[in-house]
């Protein structure tokens, strides 16, 4: 092994006897091994024959070829291949392991002269040397240089990173902004397209819907197809009835509940004037249905009698209803006189009503309220039931069959189920409304009712009963004799008048009275008094009973022709 002695400058001894020999580093050979040389020393002084001290080392005055003896030392051979030094010859260094005799001084000097300093680039055959040593070959381009860090380099790098990240954030923000704008535009386009498509499909788009086509215009403005049934709610506990028309306009695809007040003036089978409420209680389903057709000019296809117990079951079958209630409804089952309890139905938005709660709300009429307020609550309950009823005809029919009620022959279970399923589909789609038929004090229909409900919703023509043919006369019996009401009815009918039953007075009255409300009915009132055999002094202007043009209170002075 060759050890490297960098910067070596010390004593080197070949043997123990030469401890003062000095060597110094003069460079490296082509294999990277250090090259040393011996520090020149003053040669020992020997006395040669015929030689003076001024003659230097190696002077042979006699030229005999003999050399004087010199101190012996070992030769340094870094490869261990040199020959032992001859005694008396100076040591010399041969990097190839060759040992020289006394003539090696000149060779050492030549090697010293040609040796190169480590900082210098000496001649070297790199590929050949590495191939000989078995080491891998390296090229200049395989090396990289490491620069010394500058004290400001970190700040510069941080600033560059900050600038780059801020720029990237701005670009990312711009890209996100563009993406949002594109997404918003796409959503708007889809919404507009969907809205236009829906309006076109529903026939509400001007210029493209069926209302603007040739045939559609005739269908909408002209005759329309309407399916109508009448439903009567009978309050089995509190008494009274509520009536509504359920209308399905298959042309405009609109459903409507038309509420009919009980004060609506009708004409019975005998030609006598009556009211809707009285007709439902007395004439039965068929007579009332025909009377409604006569007054409103409609074609009612069937009658559905819905008693309150069946309404309770219907609400339970559809899974309760949700409606906006306008009043607190007390519990009918709560006994009076006891401590006040919480209301059965609370006033508020989207109140969930069970069967008993729906019945209580549909039949509730607060003290001092008009009959119209209760009728509107019934309409709310009916629309709530339709929103929860199945739109499938078969499923709706099953629900009707589950009620187990006896229906009118004019409307079977399958027909009623299919009809209610169509209305349920309208109610769920938002194409359903509830309308009240306006009725005047006398039970007749006003011009407003003719335009808004009868014509637009029902497609009928108002025919107020007996308004043109005969005068309607309301009779209240205050004679104390019940049979005299029938005598007055026969007399008026035979005289060409329409009889309206106004009931019986609470107490007997001595004198009879004939009252008219409109001035143009004064002469009619005078003629009625003559027909009944009453004096002209009994005629006066005042308030008449509902559905009557002239009101008569029969007193004890009326004998009925006796």
KAHU-V210972 format. One record per helix or strand of 3 or more residues. SS is the DSSP state (hx for helix, st for strand). FROM is the first residue (numbers start at 1). TO is the last residue. If there is no record, write none. Layout:
ss:SS from:FROM to:TO
ss:SS from:FROM to:TO
//
This chain:
ss:st from:9 to:11
ss:st from:22 to:28
ss:st from:34 to:38
ss:hx from:102 to:114
ss:hx from:126 to:133
ss:hx from:140 to:142
ss:hx from:153 to:202
ss:hx from:210 to:212
ss:hx from:214 to:221
ss:st from:226 to:234
ss:st from:241 to:249
ss:st from:254 to:260
ss:st from:265 to:267
ss:st from:273 to:275
ss:hx from:276 to:282
ss:hx from:284 to:296
ss:st from:302 to:307
ss:hx from:308 to:317
ss:st from:321 to:325
ss:st from:348 to:353
ss:hx from:355 to:362
ss:hx from:371 to:388
ss:hx from:393 to:403
ss:hx from:413 to:428
ss:st from:432 to:436
ss:hx from:447 to:458
ss:st from:472 to:477
ss:hx from:483 to:494
ss:st from:498 to:504
ss:st from:513 to:516
ss:hx from:519 to:532
ss:hx from:536 to:538
ss:st from:539 to:541
ss:st from:550 to:554
//
